[in-house]
Structure formats: structure tokens, C-alpha cells
Amino acid sequence: MPATNRKPLMRSLGEFFGHILAGVRAKVPSDSEARTVKRQVHEEEQMIDGRPVTLRRTTIEEVVVHPEETPR
């Protein structure tokens, strides 16, 4: 095989990582549907050891609706 038809190593690596990134960014199809019902954020500022800190608690309530399954 002649060496002129070979791709450079850096191009091959770029294509490899490009395929990985495409898979990471792709949206995954799902049969179920999730809806956020309630989102509650409680923040409190306090001084700890003479430094200001923020305490935050986030509560998210979701409802997941699954499609109806057909009997087997």
C-alpha cells in the first residue's frame, strides 16, 4: 500500500474525538416525558469563621409519564 493514501495521525485523532463529541451532544430519544411540577430554592446567607457564605437548598419535583405498554 503506498504511503500517499494514509491520513495523518492528527487528522485521525481529530475525527475520533469528533465522533465522541457528536455522540455526547446528540439528544437521546425517549419514550417517556418528564415535566417539572415544582421548583423551590431556599437561600440563606450566614457568616462562618468571619466569612460570608451562602447556603442553598434546591428542591425539584418532577412527574415522569411513561407510555402505555402493550400486553405480551
N, C-alpha and C positions, 0 to 999 in steps of 0.2 A: 504494500500500500504506500503510495507516495506521501511524503510528509507535508505537501502543499494543501491537502484536503483536511488537515487537522485543525480544530479550533484551539485558540489559545486557552491556557488554563484559567486565566482570569475571566474570560467570557463564559466558560463552562460553570465556574463558581457563581458568577452573576446570574446565569439562567437558573441554577439550582436554588439559590436563595430567593430569586424572583418567584419561582413556583411555590416555595414555602410561604412567602408573604401573601401570595394570591389566595392560598388556602386559609390563612389566618384571617384575612379580610373578608372572605366570602360569607354571605349570610346563609345560615343553616336553615333549610326549610323545616317547619314544624307543623304537625297536625293539631297541636294544642294551642290555645290562645290564652295569654296572661294579661290581666288587667290590674293596674294599681288602684286599689279601692281607697286607701287612706295612707297618707304620708305625714308623719308628725316628727318635728325636730324640736328638741328642747336644748337650749344653750344656757350655760351659766358661767360667768366669769368670776374667778377667785384668785387670791394671792396665795401662792405656795412657795415657801422659803424666800419670800420677798420678791418673787417674780410673778407677773400676771400670766394666768393660764386660762384656757377656755375648755370647759367640759361640755361635750356634745353627745347627745343620745338621739339616734335616728331610728324610728320605727316605721317599717313599710309593710303594709298588709296587702297581699295580692290574692286574686282569685284566678285559678287556672281551670279553664274549661277544656276537657278532653273530648274528642269526637266520639260519637256513639260507636261501639264495637258491634260488628255483625256476629251473630252466633255461628259457631262452627259445627 
